[in-house]
Amino acid sequence: MKGQSRINYEMSEYIKKLRACFRMTLEVQDGRKESPGGALHFVALLPLFDPPSHERYKP
């Protein structure tokens, strides 16, 4: 592989090992869950580098 395809390959391999946790909030009118939802707000993102463990996937 050369050039851009090598970069794409390396990025794909890295992304396979990347996990993330995120937190969002939703504004709800009238304080009832049946109310139509308002704006969705992004609060936080916690990136985790967690390579898949091959020991977990025993056939």
C-alpha positions, -999 to +999 in steps of 0.1 A: +000+000+000+012+035-008+001+070+000-035+077+008-046+040+009-019+032+035-031+061+056-067+050+053-057+014+063-038+026+094-067+048+105-092+020+100-071-003+121-067+022+149-104+031+149-113-006+154-097-003+188-112+030+198-142+032+221-159+062+236-185+071+263-206+102+259-231+121+279-260+141+265-290+158+280-325+164+265-347+193+275-382+181+282-411+206+284-434+205+314-412+180+332-431+150+318-416+123+297-446+124+274-439+160+265-422+167+231-384+168+235-365+200+231-329+205+222-304+177+227-272+190+244-238+174+242-222+174+276-190+153+275-170+127+255-146+103+272-124+086+246-111+051+255-084+031+237-095-004+244-081-030+219-104-060+217-092-089+237-090-121+217-092-141+250-129-129+254-139-144+221-134-181+226-155-202+202 
